[in-house]
Amino acid sequence: MNKRLFIVCMATVSVALLTAIPAVADSFTFSTGNPDGKIATLSRVASAGKLETETADDFITTQVTSINSASFIGLLPSGTPLSFVNQVEIELYHVFPLDSTNPPDGRVLTRANSPSDNNFAARDSNIPGQLSFTTSVLNSRFTALNSVVNGINPLPNQFTGGEGPVTGEEVLFNVTFTTPLVVGPDHIFFRPEVGLSSGDFLWLSAPKPIVPPGTPFIPDLQTWMRTDGPGALAPDWERVGTDITHQGPFNGAFSLSGTVPEPSTLLLLCCGMVTLVAFTLRKADRIRS
């Protein structure tokens, strides 16, 4: 084998080996922090005689991100067995006006900085291969100072002040996305819903502005709510603090984790080796000539 052929063979083998090694990735984590006990808001899947009711809060990503897991904290009615939880659904929304009819229909004070009309990603524990979840009781008796369950109304009746204090079991939901949620650099609303065989799940608020151990970011938008179904508020949303209660504004208690793919150091080394081989071949050709 001549020298030139040897170098070409070595370069080919090196490229094949190096490109077969997976690229490394940085971790992605986000959290709004621990519940602050200020408010609990309904976020439930539709069931017999009950409209779907959604609460959403926002986060940001700065790079292409694969979200592999999430957690959120809320209240179940006192004494509810964890076995009563029969469904968890997660949806992601862009910020209005993406995925929305614009201009909106005028039934709410504003749609600026709200979630969009329609989600762009969803995972449901009742659909195989999408997500799994576990639950654990953090506190058997936890009280939120205010709540929003039924008072989600269009103009001119959007202000209700809330429905008063509510006490229940503080429960942590840990969600694993069997099929990860892959998003680009974006400003996104996270919407968790829980289905129970009896009773309703209320999502607990977290501090706004976000404080440690949370992950502060700007602009941190507040929680929004809507009902969905016949005669419901959807596709519109209302602000829990500014519109409905005239308190807050509020965040929702949740966290996310995943990975941010990046170029592998090994692949960069591979490119360097190819350049070196090409330089060596050119040098050898010049010498022979």
C-alpha positions as CSV (number, residue, x, y, z in Angstrom):
1,M,0.0,0.0,0.0
2,N,1.5,3.4,-1.0
3,K,1.7,6.3,1.4
4,R,-1.1,8.2,-0.2
5,L,-3.6,5.3,-0.1
6,F,-2.6,4.6,3.5
7,I,-3.5,8.2,4.6
8,V,-6.8,8.1,2.8
9,C,-7.7,4.8,4.4
10,M,-6.8,6.1,7.9
11,A,-8.9,9.3,7.4
12,T,-11.9,7.2,6.3
13,V,-11.7,4.9,9.3
14,S,-11.3,7.9,11.7
15,V,-14.3,9.7,10.3
16,A,-16.4,6.5,10.5
17,L,-15.4,5.8,14.1
18,L,-15.8,9.4,15.4
19,T,-19.1,10.1,13.7
20,A,-20.5,6.9,15.2
21,I,-20.0,8.3,18.8
22,P,-23.1,10.3,19.9
23,A,-22.9,14.0,20.4
24,V,-22.8,15.2,24.0
25,A,-25.6,17.4,25.4
26,D,-26.0,20.1,28.1
27,S,-28.8,19.7,30.6
28,F,-31.8,22.0,30.7
29,T,-33.7,22.8,33.9
30,F,-36.3,25.3,34.8
31,S,-38.5,25.8,37.9
32,T,-40.8,28.5,39.2
33,G,-40.0,27.4,42.8
34,N,-42.1,26.0,45.7
35,P,-45.8,26.8,46.2
36,D,-46.5,30.1,48.0
37,G,-50.0,29.3,49.2
38,K,-51.6,32.4,47.6
39,I,-54.0,30.8,45.2
40,A,-55.1,27.4,43.7
41,T,-56.7,27.3,40.2
42,L,-58.7,24.6,38.6
43,S,-57.0,22.6,35.8
44,R,-58.9,19.5,34.9
45,V,-59.7,17.3,31.9
46,A,-63.3,17.2,30.7
47,S,-65.6,14.6,32.2
48,A,-69.3,13.9,32.5
49,G,-71.0,17.1,33.5
50,K,-67.7,19.1,33.8
51,L,-66.1,21.4,31.3
52,E,-62.4,21.2,30.6
53,T,-60.8,24.0,32.6
54,E,-57.2,25.0,31.9
55,T,-54.5,27.0,33.8
56,A,-51.3,27.9,32.0
57,D,-48.0,29.5,33.0
58,D,-44.9,30.4,30.9
59,F,-41.2,29.5,30.5
60,I,-38.5,30.3,27.9
61,T,-35.9,28.3,26.0
62,T,-32.9,29.8,24.3
63,Q,-31.8,26.8,22.1
64,V,-33.3,23.7,20.6
65,T,-34.4,21.8,23.7
66,S,-35.7,18.3,24.3
67,I,-37.9,18.3,27.4
68,N,-37.9,14.8,29.0
69,S,-39.7,15.4,32.2
70,A,-41.8,17.8,34.2
71,S,-43.3,18.2,37.7
72,F,-46.1,20.3,39.1
73,I,-47.7,20.7,42.5
74,G,-51.4,21.1,43.4
75,L,-54.3,20.2,45.6
76,L,-56.5,17.2,45.7
77,P,-59.6,17.2,47.9
78,S,-58.8,16.2,51.5
79,G,-58.7,12.4,51.9
80,T,-58.6,11.7,48.2
81,P,-56.6,8.4,47.5
82,L,-53.8,8.9,45.0
83,S,-55.3,6.0,43.1
84,F,-58.2,8.4,42.1
85,V,-55.8,10.1,39.7
86,N,-56.6,8.5,36.3
87,Q,-55.2,10.9,33.8
88,V,-52.5,13.6,33.3
89,E,-52.3,15.7,30.2
90,I,-49.7,18.3,29.3
91,E,-50.0,20.9,26.5
92,L,-47.7,23.6,25.3
93,Y,-48.8,26.9,23.8
94,H,-47.1,29.7,22.0
95,V,-47.7,33.3,23.1
96,F,-50.6,35.0,21.2
97,P,-51.0,35.7,18.3
98,L,-49.2,32.6,17.1
99,D,-51.6,29.6,16.4
100,S,-54.5,32.0,16.9
101,T,-57.3,34.0,15.2
102,N,-56.1,37.6,15.1
103,P,-57.7,40.0,15.8
104,P,-59.5,38.2,18.7
105,D,-63.2,38.2,19.3
106,G,-63.2,40.9,22.1
107,R,-64.8,38.8,24.9
108,V,-61.9,39.5,27.2
109,L,-60.0,42.5,28.3
110,T,-56.8,41.6,26.4
111,R,-55.1,38.7,24.6
112,A,-51.6,40.4,24.8
113,N,-49.1,38.0,26.4
114,S,-51.8,35.2,26.7
115,P,-51.4,31.6,25.5
116,S,-52.4,31.1,21.9
117,D,-55.8,29.8,20.9
118,N,-54.5,26.3,20.1
119,N,-51.7,24.2,21.5
120,F,-48.7,23.2,19.4
121,A,-47.7,20.1,21.4
122,A,-49.6,17.7,23.7
123,R,-48.9,14.5,25.7
124,D,-51.6,12.4,27.4
125,S,-51.2,9.5,29.8
126,N,-54.2,7.9,28.3
127,I,-52.5,7.6,24.9
128,P,-49.9,4.8,24.9
129,G,-46.3,6.0,24.3
130,Q,-46.8,9.6,25.3
131,L,-46.2,10.0,29.0
132,S,-46.1,8.3,32.4
133,F,-46.5,9.9,35.8
134,T,-46.2,9.2,39.6
135,T,-47.8,11.1,42.5
136,S,-46.8,11.7,46.1
137,V,-48.3,13.5,49.0
138,L,-46.2,16.4,50.2
139,N,-48.6,17.7,52.9
140,S,-51.8,16.1,54.0
141,R,-53.3,19.5,54.8
142,F,-52.3,22.6,52.8
143,T,-54.3,25.8,52.5
144,A,-54.3,28.3,49.6
145,L,-55.6,31.8,50.5
146,N,-57.8,32.0,47.4
147,S,-59.1,29.9,44.6
148,V,-60.6,30.0,41.1
149,V,-62.8,27.1,40.2
150,N,-66.0,28.3,38.5
151,G,-65.7,32.0,38.1
152,I,-64.1,32.2,34.6
153,N,-66.4,34.5,32.7
154,P,-66.3,36.7,29.6
155,L,-66.7,40.5,29.7
156,P,-68.3,42.3,31.5
157,N,-68.3,39.7,34.4
158,Q,-64.6,38.7,34.3
159,F,-63.9,40.0,37.9
160,T,-65.1,37.7,40.6
161,G,-62.4,38.2,43.3
162,G,-61.9,34.5,43.4
163,E,-63.8,31.9,45.4
164,G,-62.0,32.1,48.7
165,P,-59.6,29.8,50.7
166,V,-59.3,26.1,49.9
167,T,-57.7,23.3,51.8
168,G,-56.6,19.9,50.5
169,E,-53.8,17.5,50.0
170,E,-50.6,19.0,48.6
171,V,-49.6,16.5,45.9
172,L,-46.5,16.4,43.7
173,F,-46.9,15.1,40.1
174,N,-43.7,13.8,38.4
175,V,-44.2,13.3,34.7
176,T,-41.8,11.5,32.3
177,F,-42.4,12.1,28.6
178,T,-42.0,8.8,26.8
179,T,-41.9,10.9,23.6
180,P,-39.9,14.0,24.6
181,L,-41.2,17.5,23.7
182,V,-38.7,19.1,21.3
183,V,-38.9,22.8,21.1
184,G,-36.8,25.6,19.5
185,P,-35.8,28.9,21.1
186,D,-39.2,30.1,22.2
187,H,-41.5,31.7,24.8
188,I,-43.9,28.9,25.8
189,F,-46.9,28.3,28.1
190,F,-47.0,25.0,30.1
191,R,-50.5,23.7,30.8
192,P,-51.0,20.6,33.0
193,E,-54.4,19.0,33.5
194,V,-55.4,16.2,35.9
195,G,-58.3,13.8,35.7
196,L,-59.8,12.4,38.9
197,S,-62.4,9.7,39.4
198,S,-63.9,12.0,42.0
199,G,-63.2,15.6,42.8
200,D,-61.0,18.2,41.0
201,F,-57.3,19.1,40.9
202,L,-56.3,22.7,41.7
203,W,-52.8,23.9,40.6
204,L,-51.0,25.8,43.3
205,S,-49.3,29.2,42.7
206,A,-45.6,29.9,43.0
207,P,-43.9,33.2,43.8
208,K,-43.9,36.0,41.2
209,P,-41.3,37.2,40.6
210,I,-39.5,33.9,40.8
211,V,-37.1,33.5,43.7
212,P,-34.6,30.7,44.6
213,P,-34.8,27.7,44.2
214,G,-36.7,28.8,41.1
215,T,-35.2,30.0,37.8
216,P,-35.9,33.7,37.2
217,F,-36.3,34.9,33.6
218,I,-37.6,38.0,31.8
219,P,-40.3,38.5,30.7
220,D,-42.1,36.3,33.3
221,L,-45.8,36.3,32.4
222,Q,-48.6,35.5,34.8
223,T,-51.0,32.5,34.8
224,W,-54.0,32.5,32.5
225,M,-57.2,30.5,32.7
226,R,-60.1,29.4,30.4
227,T,-62.9,26.9,30.1
228,D,-63.2,24.8,27.0
229,G,-66.4,23.3,25.6
230,P,-69.9,24.4,24.7
231,G,-70.5,27.9,25.9
232,A,-67.0,28.2,27.3
233,L,-64.5,31.0,27.2
234,A,-62.1,29.2,24.7
235,P,-60.4,30.2,22.5
236,D,-59.9,33.2,24.8
237,W,-57.9,33.2,28.0
238,E,-58.1,35.5,31.1
239,R,-55.4,36.5,33.6
240,V,-55.9,34.9,37.0
241,G,-54.5,38.0,38.8
242,T,-55.3,41.0,36.7
243,D,-58.7,40.0,35.3
244,I,-60.3,37.5,37.7
245,T,-59.1,38.2,41.2
246,H,-57.4,41.6,41.1
247,Q,-54.7,40.0,43.1
248,G,-51.3,38.6,42.3
249,P,-50.2,38.3,39.5
250,F,-49.3,34.6,40.0
251,N,-47.1,31.9,38.7
252,G,-47.9,28.2,38.7
253,A,-45.7,25.7,40.6
254,F,-43.9,23.6,38.1
255,S,-40.5,22.5,36.8
256,L,-39.0,21.1,33.6
257,S,-35.8,19.2,32.7
258,G,-34.3,17.9,29.6
259,T,-31.3,18.3,27.3
260,V,-29.8,20.8,24.9
261,P,-27.9,19.0,22.1
262,E,-24.6,20.7,21.1
263,P,-21.8,19.8,18.7
264,S,-19.6,17.0,20.0
265,T,-16.0,17.8,20.8
266,L,-15.2,14.5,19.1
267,L,-16.9,15.5,15.9
268,L,-15.0,18.8,15.9
269,L,-11.8,16.8,16.3
270,C,-12.9,14.7,13.4
271,C,-13.1,17.8,11.2
272,G,-9.7,18.8,12.3
273,M,-8.3,15.4,11.4
274,V,-9.8,15.6,7.9
275,T,-8.2,19.0,7.4
276,L,-4.9,17.7,8.6
277,V,-5.1,14.7,6.2
278,A,-5.9,17.0,3.3
279,F,-3.0,19.3,4.2
280,T,-0.6,16.3,4.3
281,L,-1.8,15.0,0.9
282,R,-1.3,18.4,-0.7
283,K,2.2,18.7,0.8
284,A,3.1,15.2,-0.4
285,D,1.9,16.1,-3.9
286,R,4.0,19.2,-4.0
287,I,7.1,17.3,-2.9
288,R,6.7,14.7,-5.6
289,S,6.2,17.4,-8.3
